[in-house]
Amino acid sequence: MLRKLHHNAYRCRDSEETRQFYEDFLGMRLAGSLDIGVTKSGRKTSVLHTFYEMEDGSYLAFFEDPGTSFEFKKQRDFDLHIALEVDESVLEPMLEKGRAAGIETRGISDHGFIHSIYFRDPNGYVIELTARMPNHDREMDPETNDARAILDRWQAQKSASN
């Protein structure tokens, strides 16, 4: 059975720039680095894999692979974003910290069950810091939120329009 997230991994342009954002700015500890010279299948490579730890013991991880092309671009929220949970009291100070540091920053957004602020990391990814509102658990409970019915309606509407 699935227990919890261990890590999500993304490409990065530069491991040190990425470290500065995730460790120095966000405060996530650089917990591990793997200098990979040979893959498990025996192929020579030159990749750095870094891991940044969150309070719950899970990690955000990054691969710097200068020998392989990858299209780094500013991601839209709807295409890709990484949401990290914080206490509500963290949002305003981090919003100001981002602005002061010259980091692309926006928020605070009220989504009805969470409040969020957004940054753009050095790789173009949208990083969301999100705080649960008191109604969060009720809104995220499939027994009361109609999640499956909403998905089914969406699918039916897509089928009808094709």
C-alpha positions as CSV (number, residue, x, y, z in Angstrom):
1,M,0.0,0.0,0.0
2,L,1.2,3.5,-0.8
3,R,2.3,5.2,2.5
4,K,3.4,8.8,1.6
5,L,5.4,10.7,-0.9
6,H,9.2,10.1,-0.7
7,H,10.2,12.6,-3.4
8,N,9.2,14.3,-6.6
9,A,12.1,14.9,-9.0
10,Y,12.4,17.7,-11.6
11,R,15.2,18.9,-14.0
12,C,17.2,21.9,-13.0
13,R,19.4,24.3,-15.0
14,D,22.0,24.8,-12.3
15,S,22.3,22.9,-9.0
16,E,23.7,25.8,-7.1
17,E,21.1,28.3,-8.3
18,T,18.5,25.7,-7.4
19,R,20.1,25.2,-3.9
20,Q,20.0,29.0,-3.3
21,F,16.3,29.1,-4.0
22,Y,15.2,26.0,-2.1
23,E,17.7,26.1,0.8
24,D,18.6,29.7,1.3
25,F,15.2,31.3,0.3
26,L,12.6,28.7,1.2
27,G,14.6,27.1,4.1
28,M,14.5,23.5,2.9
29,R,17.6,21.6,4.0
30,L,19.9,20.1,1.3
31,A,19.7,16.6,2.6
32,G,21.5,14.6,-0.1
33,S,23.4,14.8,-3.3
34,L,24.3,12.0,-5.7
35,D,27.0,12.5,-8.3
36,I,25.9,9.9,-10.9
37,G,28.7,8.8,-13.4
38,V,27.2,5.5,-14.5
39,T,23.5,4.5,-14.7
40,K,22.3,1.3,-13.1
41,S,22.2,-0.1,-16.7
42,G,26.0,0.7,-17.1
43,R,25.6,3.7,-19.3
44,K,28.1,6.5,-18.7
45,T,26.5,9.8,-17.7
46,S,27.3,13.0,-15.7
47,V,24.2,13.9,-13.6
48,L,23.9,15.5,-10.2
49,H,20.8,14.5,-8.2
50,T,20.0,16.7,-5.2
51,F,17.3,16.2,-2.4
52,Y,15.7,19.0,-0.3
53,E,13.9,17.8,2.8
54,M,10.5,18.9,4.1
55,E,9.3,18.8,7.7
56,D,7.3,15.6,7.1
57,G,10.4,13.7,5.9
58,S,9.6,13.9,2.2
59,Y,11.8,15.6,-0.4
60,L,11.9,17.7,-3.5
61,A,14.6,16.4,-5.8
62,F,16.4,17.8,-8.8
63,F,18.5,16.5,-11.6
64,E,21.2,18.6,-13.3
65,D,22.0,16.8,-16.6
66,P,24.1,19.2,-18.7
67,G,24.6,16.5,-21.4
68,T,21.0,16.1,-22.2
69,S,18.7,18.7,-23.7
70,F,15.6,19.8,-21.8
71,E,13.3,22.7,-22.6
72,F,13.3,25.0,-19.5
73,K,10.5,27.5,-19.8
74,K,8.2,29.5,-17.5
75,Q,5.5,27.0,-16.6
76,R,1.9,28.0,-16.2
77,D,0.2,27.1,-12.9
78,F,-2.2,24.8,-14.8
79,D,0.6,23.0,-16.6
80,L,2.9,22.4,-13.6
81,H,3.3,23.8,-10.1
82,I,4.7,22.5,-6.9
83,A,2.5,23.2,-3.8
84,L,4.2,23.1,-0.4
85,E,2.2,23.4,2.8
86,V,3.0,26.0,5.4
87,D,1.2,27.6,8.4
88,E,-0.9,30.7,7.6
89,S,1.5,32.9,9.6
90,V,4.2,32.1,7.0
91,L,2.4,33.5,4.0
92,E,2.8,37.3,4.5
93,P,6.4,37.2,5.6
94,M,7.4,34.9,2.7
95,L,5.5,37.1,0.2
96,E,7.5,40.1,1.4
97,K,10.7,38.1,1.4
98,G,10.2,37.1,-2.2
99,R,9.4,40.7,-3.3
100,A,12.5,42.0,-1.5
101,A,14.7,39.3,-3.1
102,G,13.4,40.3,-6.6
103,I,11.8,36.9,-7.1
104,E,8.6,36.7,-9.2
105,T,6.0,36.7,-6.5
106,R,2.2,36.8,-6.3
107,G,-0.6,36.3,-3.8
108,I,-2.2,35.9,-1.3
109,S,-4.9,34.0,-3.2
110,D,-8.0,32.7,-1.5
111,H,-9.0,29.4,-3.0
112,G,-11.9,28.7,-0.6
113,F,-10.1,26.0,1.3
114,I,-6.5,27.1,1.2
115,H,-4.7,30.5,1.0
116,S,-1.7,30.5,-1.4
117,I,1.3,32.6,-2.5
118,Y,3.4,31.9,-5.6
119,F,7.0,32.2,-6.6
120,R,8.9,31.3,-9.8
121,D,12.0,29.2,-9.1
122,P,15.2,29.5,-11.2
123,N,14.1,26.7,-13.4
124,G,10.8,28.3,-14.4
125,Y,8.6,26.2,-12.1
126,V,5.8,27.8,-10.1
127,I,6.2,27.1,-6.4
128,E,3.1,27.6,-4.3
129,L,3.2,28.0,-0.6
130,T,-0.3,27.0,0.7
131,A,-2.0,27.2,4.1
132,R,-5.1,25.2,5.0
133,M,-8.2,27.0,6.0
134,P,-10.5,25.6,8.7
135,N,-12.8,24.0,6.1
136,H,-9.9,22.3,4.3
137,D,-10.5,18.7,5.5
138,R,-14.3,18.9,4.7
139,E,-13.6,20.4,1.2
140,M,-11.0,17.6,0.5
141,D,-13.3,14.7,1.8
142,P,-14.7,12.7,-1.2
143,E,-17.5,11.6,1.1
144,T,-18.9,15.2,1.1
145,N,-17.3,17.1,-1.8
146,D,-18.7,15.2,-4.8
147,A,-15.2,14.7,-6.3
148,R,-16.2,11.7,-8.4
149,A,-19.5,13.2,-9.6
150,I,-17.7,16.4,-10.7
151,L,-15.1,14.3,-12.6
152,D,-17.8,12.2,-14.2
153,R,-19.7,15.3,-15.4
154,W,-16.4,16.7,-16.8
155,Q,-15.8,13.5,-18.8
156,A,-19.4,13.5,-20.1
157,Q,-19.1,17.1,-21.2
158,K,-15.9,16.4,-23.0
159,S,-17.4,13.4,-24.8
160,A,-20.5,15.4,-25.8
161,S,-18.4,18.1,-27.3
162,N,-16.3,15.7,-29.4
